[in-house]
Amino acid sequence: MVRERKEKRAKNIKLKQPDRSGPTEKTLLDIAAERNLFKQAAAKERKNKGQQGTQDGEDDDDNDEDDGIPAAAERILETLLYTVSLAMLHLTFDVLVQQQYAIEMDWFKIVQRAVQALMVFAALVYALHPHAAAPTVVPGLPQRYQNPARQTIFLVMGTIAGCYLIYITNKYSYIAVLKQAPPVGCLWVWSIIELNLVLAVASLAGSGLFFWLGGYTIR
């Protein structure tokens, strides 16, 4: 026969204070402290975190290498970006020069000249534009002088292009201007873009000084 356990009524439960005396034997905390278990656990945790951080760093580096574009391919894409932009600028200059002299537009020849300029610009940009894949611009020159040499090349090219553009627009016939002004103008713009701010201002100042000393006009 199953007996039903009778619950004690609350009034039958005697109230008394809990035992506040300390433990008479060693606790688990005392035993762990004696055996330096806490220090061992902390050291093990630091070691695991260090290994995990190193592994995560290696994984991130691997992912960056896998997801990144190779330096050679990046250089080609950057060359295409600059080359196409310069070719479009050449086409724009070509149209503006023909409009200046009120010449009927021959779009086939304009596009043909832009394509020819694109091929020339591609070779120049690939060889001279700074990129991590090609830090050397002058073979045999120490690496610390490569960037100053590159800047010197663009400074000379930009200054000569600017002065020559001013000269031909004032001294040559319109046929010479039609043929030479667009590519020379593109070289001038590109050289100024590649220069740092101080040298770019110096190059423009040199062209401005040539314009002023020569007594040229804008027409």
N, C-alpha and C positions, 0 to 999 in steps of 0.2 A: 504494500500500500504506500502510495506516494505521500510523503509528509510535506506539508506546506510550511515554508519558513516564515515565521511571524516577524514582521518588521518592528523594531523598537520604536516606541513613541518618543518624540523629541523631549518630552518632559522627563522621561526615564533615563536620558543620557546625561551623565554627570559632566559638568564643565570643569576643565583643569588647564593649567598653563603648560605649554610645550616644554620639552626638555631642552634647555639652552646651554647645557654643559658641552664642552668640546669633546671631540672624539678621543677615545682612549687608545686607539691603535692608529697606525699610519694610514693615511688616505692614499688614493691613487695619485693625487697631485704631488704629495710628498715623495712617493716612490718614483714618479716621473722626474721630479727635480733632482733627486739623488743620482739618478742614472743619466742625467743630462739629455733626456729625451726631447725636451723642448728645443734646446740648441741644435740637436741633430736634425729635428724636423725643419727648423728654420733654414739651416744650411742646405738641406736637401731641396727645399722649395726655391731658394735662390739659384741653386744649380740648375734646376729644371727650367726656371724662367730664362736663365741665360742661354741654355741650349735651344729653347723654343724661339727666343729672339734671333739667335744666329740662323736658325733654320728658316724663320720667316724672312730674314734679310736675303738669304740665298735664293729663296723662292721668288722674292720680289725682283731680284736681279735677273733671274732666269726669265721671269715673265716680261721684264722690260726688254731683254734681248730678243725674246720670241715675238713680242708685239711691235717692237721698233722697226724702222725702215733701215736697211743697210746704208752705210755712209756713201757708198758709190752711187746707189740708186737715188739717195736724197740729193746728191750733187747734180745728177742728171735732171731731176725734177726742178731743182732750183734754177738750173741753167735754162730750162724750157720756160719757166715763169718769166725770167728776165728777158729772154730772147723774144718771146711772143709780145711782151709789153713794149719792147723797143721797136719791133716790127710794126705794131699798131701806131706807135708814135711817128715812125717814118712815114706811114701811109697818111697820117693826119698832116704832117708837115708838107708832104707832097701836094696834097689837095689845097692847102692854104697858099702855097707858093703859086700854084696854077691859077687860083682865084685872084691872087694879087695882080697877076699880069693878064687877067681876063682871057685865059686860054681855055678852049673847049676841053672838057674832061674826057680822057680816054681811060676808062676804069680798068681795062685789061692791062694796059701798060703800068698803071699805078699799082695794081696788085702784083704784077710781075716784078716790079722794082722792090716792092715790099718783101716778096719772097726771097729775092736775091740778097737783100739786106739782112733778112732773118738768118740766112746761112752764115754770113760774115759775122754777125753779132753772136751767133752760137759759138763759133770758134773763139772769139775774143772773151766772151763771158766765161766759157769753160776754162780758159787758160788763166784769166786774171782775177776773176771774182773770188774773194776769200771764202774758204770752206775748210772744215776740219779734215776732210778727206784729202785735201791738197794744200797743206800749209806752206809748201815751197813754191815760190814764184820765180826766184833766180837760183838755178842750180849752183851748188858749191858755196853759196853764201850761208854763214851761220844762221841758225834758226832765229836768234833774237833780232836779226836785221831783216828778216823776211817781210814783216809788216811795214816797217819804214820804207823798204824798197818798193813795196806795192803802192803805198801812199804816194811816193815820189813819182811813180809811173803815171798814176791817175792825175796828180797835180800838173805834170808836164803836158799830158794829153789833153786835159780839160782847158788849160790856159791857151795852148796852141789852137785847139778847136774853136774856142771862143773868139780869139783874135782873128783867126782865118775866116770865120763866118762873118765877122764885122767887115773884114777887108773885101771879100768877094761880093757882098751885097752892095758895097759902095763903088767898087772899081770894075767889076766884071759885067759882061752883058747878061741879059735875062736868061739866055740859054744856059750859060754856065751856072747861074744861080739855080735854075730849075734842076740841074743835074747834081749839084754839089751841096746845096743848102740842106736838104733833108737828112742825108747821112751824117754830115758834119754836125748838124744840130743835135742829132741823136747821141753822137759820141760826146758832145759837150754836156748834155743832160746826164748821161750815164756816169761820166767821170765825176761830176759834182755830187751825185748820189753816193758814189763809192767813197768819197773823201770824208774825213771827219770834219766837224764844224769849223774849226780854225782854218784848216787848209782849204775848205770849200769857200770860205769868205775871202781868203787870200787869192784864190784863183779868180773869183769873180772881180775882186778889186784889180787884179792885173789886167783882166780884159777891159774893165772900165777905164783904167789908165791908158790903155792902148787906144781906146775909142776917143778919149779926150785929147790925148797928144796928137793923134792923127787928124783931128778936126773933122771926124766923120759925122754923118747925120743918120737918123732913122727914117727910112722911107719905105 
